[in-house]
Structure formats: C-alpha cells, structure tokens
Amino acid sequence: MSDCPVRLVRPDGATAAYRVCSPLAPGGAPLLLIHGLASNGSRFAEFAERTTLAERHALIRVDLRGHGDAVTRRRIGIDLWCDDLAAVLDVEGGAAAIVVGHSLGAQVALHFVRRRPRRSVALVLIDPVFRSALHGRWLRLAQAVPLLRLAARLARALNALGLDRGALPPLDLRALDAVARRALGSPAAERAFIARYSSMRADLRHVPLAVYLQDLVEMFVPAPPPATLGVPTLALLSSGATFADAAAMRAALAGPQVTVQTIDCQHWPLTERPDEVQQAIERWCEALPAARAQR
C-alpha cells in the first residue's frame, strides 16, 4: 500500500488529499475512511493495512480539508468536506461507498449520506456525537458554538493577514497509538493516555487554531438520525466515553437498520481496541447484502 497522498485541486483553489489502497480482487464498494477532530487519515492507517476487507474493497483514507496533507487556513466545514468526499469518489471510480467515520468523522459521514444519498451504500459510525445525548464539558462546548464560530472567523482573518504559526509538524497517529499502547496497563497510565488524547494544547501542535475551532463548530452541527438515512448502519460506542449519556445515545441511534455494538474503551477505540474494531467492521461489512456491497 502506497503512503503517498493523492491531491485534488478543488474549484476554489483548496486541496483535497487522500490515500488509497486498491483491492486485490475488486468486487466490493470502496470504504471511505474519515478521521476525527484535529486528526488526519493516519487514524485509519493501521486498519487499512491489516483488514481483510482490503482483498475486495478499495480503502480510501481521507485528510479532511484543513488537516494532514490538506492543511489550509481558509474556510472549512461540512459542506466543503462533503463536496470533497464526492470528488474523491469520482476520481477513484466509486459510484457509492461504505462510509466510515470516527467522532467528527462520524458527523461528516452522517451529513454526507444525507446530502449525497446515491453515493453511500452503508454507514459505520465510531463514537458519533449527538447533541441530544451530550453532557458535561462537551455540552458546554456545544452551547458555546456561537463564540467558537466567531473565534474561528477571527483566527482565519488574522491568518489572511499573514499572522500564523507557519508550517506545523505532521501528526502520525499510528506511531502515537503504538506509544500509547505500550504505556497502558495501569490506572496512572490510563489517566495520562486520556489527558494526551483529549488535550487541546497537544492537538494545536499539529493543527491550525482556525481549523481546530471550526472542527468544534462542525462537531455540533445537528446530525441526521441514522434511521432516517435508509442505509444499513453499524454504530460502535465506547463504554467509557464520558461526553454523552449512554441511554440517550442509543435512543438517537435506534432504528430497524441500525446495529449498535459497545467497545470496552474510552473515546479512542481504534487506539485502545484496534482488533475488536477491525473484526466488528469486517463481520458487519461481510454480512451486507451483495447488491449493497458492490460499486
């Protein structure tokens, strides 16, 4: 699998970026893998290298505009991200995809399926965020969206005047995950892990402030309930996640085509339980009706 990014110049001059692993024996719909807040496509690097789905499905790891190899300090948001994802599928010849998203990426996936219903055959949500289920710090952040939006606009305006931190070091989440797993094994190590992975200061070492603020704004845009989208949906929920009420999450996800599975971890199942996540997605995708799994 090549790790060289494909870059698409979009109509507004911005760049969309992604990496693709072509299947050994094509036959299934591509998997469109969408990372979370302040993240990039390396979030799914390990999954893409190890999953048996690579035998029949193209695996497309995107860097959402503003992240990874698509860094920009210009406007970003769900509307632009959805347009970029459709353009990526156009280039890769995928009429429709199995759309997989983690956290913010799950929100983008939900909006993409709603806005581009013919481009999606199925949906995998890893710790999605539904405002109706939020509590604590995350509810307060959601309530502060007007201020976050204003702060993001101010940051973009300053960037347009040339006031920014310049080039930022890339974030390799696969390497960071490997370090985290070696450190886990005690309550103290787990606390350190949670602090690092939820640290705004750590995120801002790799992501422009304007992007981080806008990510937060987009995280809390009301997402369509999966049951209204008309596609099979798998939702993987972290048992230890403290940002949402578990019962309210399940209520938001309820529907005849929605399968909910709990992963015993915090909010980073791809880091903490990669094998369990991989196997859950593989089993579910392999059980999809053949007609839906085709390109």
PEUR-V214268 format. One line per field, one symbol per residue. phi: phi as a letter, one per 20 degrees, with the letter a starting at -180 (. if undefined). psi: psi as a letter, one per 40 degrees, with the letter a starting at -180 (. if undefined). Layout:
# PEUR-V214268
phi->???
psi->???
This chain:
# PEUR-V214268
phi->.fdefeddeegenfddcaccdfffcgrdffeeddfegldaffgdffgffdfffffcdfddeedggocledgbdefcqgfffffffffffgfemefbceedcdlgffffffffffecfeecdabcddlfcdgfdfbmgffffffeggffffffffffffffenebemfdffddffffffffffefpbgffffffffffdeffffffccggfffffgfgfgdfgeffgfeemcgcddddffegdebffffffffegrfddddcedfaedcffeecffffgffffgfffefggffeef
psi->hiehihhhhideeihiiiihhiidgidiiihhhhiahfaaeededdddddiededehhhhhihiheibefhieahiiddddddddddddddeehdiihhhihbddddddddddddgdeeheihhhhgihhdeeiiadddddddeddddddddddddddddeegieahiiihgdddddddddddieiddddddddddeehddddedehidddddddddddehhihhdeeeeihhhhhhhdeheeihdddddddehidehhhhhhgabegddddfdddddddddddddeiidddei.
